[in-house]
Amino acid sequence: MAVNESIFRRPSDRGFFLAAAVLFPLLVFLGYLRTYYLSSFFDINAVANNLVHAHGIIMSIWVVYFAVQVAMIRSKNFKLHVTLGFAGIALAALVVIVGMATAYDAQLVRASAPPGINPHGFFILPVGDMALFIVLFSAAIYYRKRPAEHKSLMLMTAINFLPAAFFRAPFIPPQFLNIWSFGLADVIAVACLAAYSVKHRKINKVFLAAVVLFVLSAPIRFWFAETSIWLNFVGWIAP
């Protein structure tokens, strides 16, 4: 994964991605504060088996990894950034494997889902999260020698996981959680694209494609979750 160090030297983006490196961990922490990180301080009946803990630890490491990689670029430690990139591939694989196992256990084994929602249909949300993460991260690796595309795609891998954190908001009525969580993440993605485009006075086509894919993924999932194709498939793989 040889990378020319000079491609990272674009100081005009440093503030933009520094904000992402700070806000992404903060939003994830706030989202999971009551239901995971500080759940012992709240009266919440949350399942925390070994699989959930493994998922929580691995996802937390990924969040920290994202922030550290941004810090490496800001400090011009390009070689370490590239070295950590190899570790990131292995970590991404763990994110997907453990994430899918956790979702399978939650929705298909324990039948966990919001009130009034079929767990088999709800299962499509984490499946979609992981599928989209694979696409975005793989594209980021593919564009590793093109910093604008690489950085924007890595940013989208972070935004891709925000709906799950927003879904834990205690002040949103259950019937509006999907609209709230995905809608707010859509707004953030579009705002990031707009801010980046204004700064560079052009629209990055890869960034635009990633945002469009992310925005369209939610309604497609909501529709497909109710089809017989999906429900029959999930019924077949369910224990």
HELIX and SHEET records of a PDB file:
HELIX    1   1 GLU A    5  PHE A    8  5                                   4    
HELIX    2   2 PRO A   11  ASP A   13  5                                   3    
HELIX    3   3 ARG A   14  TYR A   32  1                                  19    
HELIX    4   4 LEU A   33  TYR A   37  3                                   5    
HELIX    5   5 SER A   39  PHE A   41  5                                   3    
HELIX    6   6 ASN A   50  ARG A   74  1                                  25    
HELIX    7   7 PHE A   78  ALA A  103  1                                  26    
HELIX    8   8 TYR A  104  VAL A  109  3                                   6    
HELIX    9   9 PRO A  119  PHE A  122  1                                   4    
HELIX   10  10 ILE A  124  TYR A  142  1                                  19    
HELIX   11  11 PRO A  147  ASN A  160  1                                  14    
HELIX   12  12 LEU A  162  PHE A  166  1                                   5    
HELIX   13  13 PRO A  174  PHE A  176  5                                   3    
HELIX   14  14 LEU A  177  HIS A  200  1                                  24    
HELIX   15  15 LYS A  205  PHE A  224  1                                  20    
HELIX   16  16 SER A  228  ILE A  237  1                                  10    
END                                                                             
